[in-house]
C-alpha cells in the first residue's frame, strides 16, 4: 500500500507553490480537532471529500478557480479556490497533489482541464476511493491566502490535510484545505 511521506511539510502541497514562486511559506502549526473553532470543526472533522461537504453546507455546486498549477514528477499540483456557483465569496483555499497514474484516461483529461473540483470528478466518473484526514492546521499571517479568500480579518485560518486512497490503497491525492474564518 502506497503511503504519503511522513516527512511532508505541514502545508504540503502548498509549500511547493511557495518554493516555485520564491515566496516564504506562511507560519503554520498542527492543531488537534479540539482546537478547531466550532464552524470549522463541523466542516473539517470527517472522512469525506470537501467538495461534497461544502456543496451540501452551502446548498450549491462549487466552481473551481485554479490560481496556479504545476506538473511535478508523477503528480499534478493545483492551488485553487472553491466558490459556490451563485456567490462570489470563496469558501475554500486549497492545494492538491493529484497522482494521475491512479486515474483512468478520461478522468485524467478532465483533471488536467482544471475546470472541476476533484470531488466532482470522482463523483462524475464513479471513482471508488476513501478519504482520510491526516491532521488539522492553523495558519497565521498569510496575506496571499487572505487576499485570495477576500478576507480582511487577522483571525487565523484553520484547515486539514487529507489523503485520498483508491481501492488498492494507493495514494490518489494529497490535499490541504483551508477555510475562511466563521462569519460572526
Secondary structure, DSSP 8 states (H G I E B T S, - for coil): -----TT--TTTTHHHHHHHTT-----EEEE-GGGS-HHHHHHHSSSS-HHHHHHHHHTS-EEEEEEEEEEETTEEEEEEEEEETT-SSEEEEEEEEEEGGGS-HHHHHHHHHT-S-HHHHHHHTT--EEEEEEEEEEE---HHHHHHHT------EEEEEEEEEETTS-EEEEEEEEE-----
